[in-house]
Amino acid sequence: TPVTTNTVTSTAQVAQLVCNPAGTLAALTITFPPSPVNGQTFGIAISQIVTILTLNTSDGSTIDGTITTSSLNSNGGWVYSSSATTWFKIH
């Protein structure tokens, strides 16, 4: 259950990260899984409003199609391309 300004860091085994804060958050940072492999998917589901949402990686890869805010019950999904070292948004 994150609170404002927390960073939620995913582990390599997580395919779907569910964030269920108690209420609206002014800011939240989510770090994608480390050492991704080609074709790996990662999804985020957020139950509350997040005014400033920051998505980042711990390995220098890129996130194409990042989201910067969250409304109630928002979600997004990405797939990793090792040749491009990029997470591409798929929904």
C-alpha positions as CSV (number, residue, x, y, z in Angstrom):
1,T,0.0,0.0,0.0
2,P,2.1,3.0,-1.2
3,V,1.8,6.5,0.2
4,T,2.7,9.8,-1.5
5,T,6.3,10.0,-2.8
6,N,6.9,6.3,-2.4
7,T,8.8,4.3,-4.9
8,V,7.5,0.9,-5.7
9,T,10.2,-1.3,-7.2
10,S,9.2,-4.5,-9.1
11,T,11.2,-7.7,-8.8
12,A,12.2,-9.7,-11.9
13,Q,9.4,-12.3,-11.3
14,V,6.5,-9.8,-11.2
15,A,4.3,-9.7,-14.4
16,Q,1.5,-7.6,-12.9
17,L,2.0,-4.9,-10.2
18,V,-1.2,-3.9,-8.3
19,C,-1.0,-0.7,-6.3
20,N,-3.8,-0.1,-3.9
21,P,-3.2,3.1,-2.0
22,A,-5.7,4.1,0.7
23,G,-6.6,7.3,-1.3
24,T,-5.4,9.8,-3.8
25,L,-1.6,10.2,-4.1
26,A,0.1,13.4,-5.1
27,A,3.1,11.5,-6.5
28,L,4.2,7.9,-7.0
29,T,7.2,6.3,-8.7
30,I,7.1,2.7,-10.1
31,T,10.3,1.0,-11.2
32,F,10.0,-1.7,-13.9
33,P,11.5,-5.2,-13.4
34,P,15.3,-5.5,-13.6
35,S,17.1,-7.6,-16.2
36,P,14.1,-8.0,-18.6
37,V,14.2,-10.6,-21.3
38,N,12.8,-10.3,-24.8
39,G,9.0,-10.7,-24.9
40,Q,8.6,-10.2,-21.2
41,T,5.4,-8.4,-20.2
42,F,4.8,-6.0,-17.3
43,G,1.5,-4.6,-16.2
44,I,0.4,-2.0,-13.7
45,A,-3.0,-1.6,-12.1
46,I,-3.6,1.4,-9.8
47,S,-6.9,1.6,-7.8
48,Q,-6.6,5.3,-6.9
49,I,-5.8,8.7,-8.5
50,V,-2.1,9.5,-8.8
51,T,-1.5,13.1,-9.8
52,I,2.2,12.6,-10.8
53,L,3.1,9.1,-11.8
54,T,6.7,8.4,-12.7
55,L,7.7,5.2,-14.4
56,N,11.4,4.3,-14.7
57,T,13.8,1.4,-15.1
58,S,16.8,0.3,-13.0
59,D,18.8,-1.0,-16.0
60,G,18.9,1.9,-18.4
61,S,16.3,0.5,-20.7
62,T,13.7,2.9,-22.2
63,I,9.9,3.0,-21.6
64,D,8.0,3.9,-24.8
65,G,4.4,5.0,-24.0
66,T,4.9,6.0,-20.4
67,I,1.9,7.3,-18.4
68,T,2.3,10.3,-16.2
69,T,-1.0,10.3,-14.2
70,S,-3.5,7.8,-13.0
71,S,-7.3,8.0,-12.7
72,L,-9.4,5.7,-10.6
73,N,-8.8,2.0,-11.6
74,S,-6.2,2.8,-14.2
75,N,-3.9,0.2,-15.9
76,G,-1.2,-0.1,-18.5
77,G,0.9,-2.9,-20.0
78,W,4.2,-3.1,-21.7
79,V,6.3,-5.7,-23.6
80,Y,10.1,-5.7,-23.6
81,S,12.1,-5.8,-26.8
82,S,15.7,-6.8,-26.1
83,S,16.9,-5.6,-29.6
84,A,15.6,-2.1,-28.8
85,T,16.2,-2.3,-25.0
86,T,12.8,-0.7,-24.7
87,W,9.5,-1.5,-23.0
88,F,6.7,-0.8,-25.6
89,K,3.2,0.0,-24.4
90,I,0.7,-2.6,-25.5
91,H,-2.4,-1.3,-23.6
